[in-house]
Amino acid sequence: MIKVNKLFKFLKKKGINFYSGVPDSVLKSTKTYLEKRKRWQHITAANEGSAIATCIGYFLSTSKLSCAYLQNSGLGNAINPIISIAHKKVYSIPILLMIGWRGSPGMKDEPQHLAKGAITIKLLKLLNIKFCILNNQNDFHKLGKLINFSKKNKVIVACLIRKNVLIGNNKEKINNTFKSDIKRAEFIKILLNEIGKKTKLISTTGYASRELYQLRKKHNLKKGRDFYVVGGMGHASMVALGSSLYTSKQVVCLDGDGSIIMHMGSLTSIGNFAKANYKHILLNNFSHESVGGQKTFSEKVDFAAIAKATGYKKYFYLNKKENMKKIIKKFFMSKGPNFLEVAIKTGSMKGLLRPKNLITVKKQFMVK
Ligand SMILES: Cc1ncc(C[n+]2csc(CCOP(=O)(O)OP(=O)(O)O)c2C)c(N)n1
């Protein structure tokens, strides 16, 4: 095990004082440390590619090494700027990648993490990125050597961290100042009563999908068909777009603030190309709650203005339980593509399950 403050102290000693990344459950104990950094020392990035880009920019102004942190699933997002900008044969820019290694061999995990976990090392090798695995503080000397190598040769290096290795204070309360009395699960339950029998629901990564799955099981709610975007965070809205263009059914995307921000450009495509059956719901809790409650800064985003500017027909807002049914009805009656922002309190159901039998889920979703 590694104490998170020891790791950051070590990195500081090695001259690293700038971080950019997307949070991950494996790295959640870094939250307190990172969120206390000054604005110019820690940038929460929309996606992992943007985290790499920020570190590249930092190097251009400081000539210093910085750290991009990410979950291994986000390595896919990061590969483009890693190869096309930072690569030794392009601009040769040094960065340390701190990678939360979900699905590492031998660990129990979800299918999407097992798939990525099994090829993470192969990917790093293919990318020619030298790496070490951090299991305990004795491994810091390996990390130190890698950092020296990165600085000297102006290349990207990486450290991999498995589940439950980093320990620190992550019990800090999520500071949710939203004026809302609705919990995610309360909204989803009402939604499942209000949708049509054949409505298609496409839900984002993390608690939204898990609660949707669990609520159906717990209350035997049968209306609609679900597709859980268990991995590929940020892509639920475009999966919904592709699906909505070729069905006459209503298609509902159940999105999160971290997810929508991750690939916010998708809203332009939806505003332009979606038909009347496209229904976009944002469950906004200002945080990446599923992986530890790190801030998304979505409280500063005017989604009403964005929806309008990207071509959605109508925007609705909900933050009171008593209005849930009324607003959901209005939302479904109005022509899409339309957008419903639901301010939610943080807090999720107890003993959350994870969607299982994904191939069956897909087949049931595809039934006409
Ligand atoms: C590409 C990628 N990066 C990071 C993650 C880790 N991750 C899973 S859920 C999640 C947070 C999602 O936040 P949001 O959409 O706001 O939903 P909430 O967790 O608040 O319900 C993150 C960062 C991931 N699964 N995939």
The ligand as a Tripos MOL2 file, in Angstrom:
@<TRIPOS>MOLECULE
LIG
   26    27     1     0     0
SMALL
NO_CHARGES

@<TRIPOS>ATOM
      1 C1        -12.6630    7.2910  -20.4460 C.3       1 LIG1
      2 C2        -12.9850    7.1330  -19.0000 C.ar      1 LIG1
      3 N1        -12.4280    7.9640  -18.1170 N.ar      1 LIG1
      4 C3        -12.7140    7.8510  -16.7900 C.ar      1 LIG1
      5 C4        -13.5690    6.8870  -16.3500 C.ar      1 LIG1
      6 C5        -13.8730    6.7020  -14.8630 C.3       1 LIG1
      7 N2        -15.2460    7.1320  -14.5620 N.ar      1 LIG1
      8 C6        -16.2800    6.2700  -14.4810 C.ar      1 LIG1
      9 S1        -17.7160    6.9930  -14.0640 S.2       1 LIG1
     10 C7        -16.9570    8.4890  -13.9360 C.ar      1 LIG1
     11 C8        -17.6880    9.7070  -13.4610 C.3       1 LIG1
     12 C9        -18.8750   10.0650  -14.2770 C.3       1 LIG1
     13 O1        -19.3220   11.3200  -13.8270 O.3       1 LIG1
     14 P1        -20.7620   11.8500  -14.1540 P.3       1 LIG1
     15 O2        -21.0690   11.6150  -15.5780 O.co2     1 LIG1
     16 O3        -20.8700   13.2390  -13.6530 O.co2     1 LIG1
     17 O4        -21.7240   10.8960  -13.3300 O.3       1 LIG1
     18 P2        -21.8050   10.6170  -11.7440 P.3       1 LIG1
     19 O5        -20.6500    9.7450  -11.4410 O.co2     1 LIG1
     20 O6        -21.7730   11.9130  -11.0140 O.co2     1 LIG1
     21 O7        -23.1010    9.8880  -11.5950 O.co2     1 LIG1
     22 C10       -15.6020    8.4070  -14.2470 C.ar      1 LIG1
     23 C11       -14.6590    9.5470  -14.2490 C.3       1 LIG1
     24 C12       -14.1410    6.0370  -17.3170 C.ar      1 LIG1
     25 N3        -14.9940    5.0580  -17.0040 N.pl3     1 LIG1
     26 N4        -13.8350    6.1820  -18.6180 N.ar      1 LIG1
@<TRIPOS>BOND
     1     1     2 1
     2     2     3 ar
     3     2    26 ar
     4     3     4 ar
     5     4     5 ar
     6     5     6 1
     7     5    24 ar
     8     6     7 1
     9     7     8 ar
    10     7    22 ar
    11     8     9 ar
    12     9    10 ar
    13    10    11 1
    14    10    22 ar
    15    11    12 1
    16    12    13 1
    17    13    14 1
    18    14    15 2
    19    14    16 1
    20    14    17 1
    21    17    18 1
    22    18    19 2
    23    18    20 1
    24    18    21 1
    25    22    23 1
    26    24    25 1
    27    24    26 ar
@<TRIPOS>SUBSTRUCTURE
     1 LIG1         1 GROUP 0 **** ****
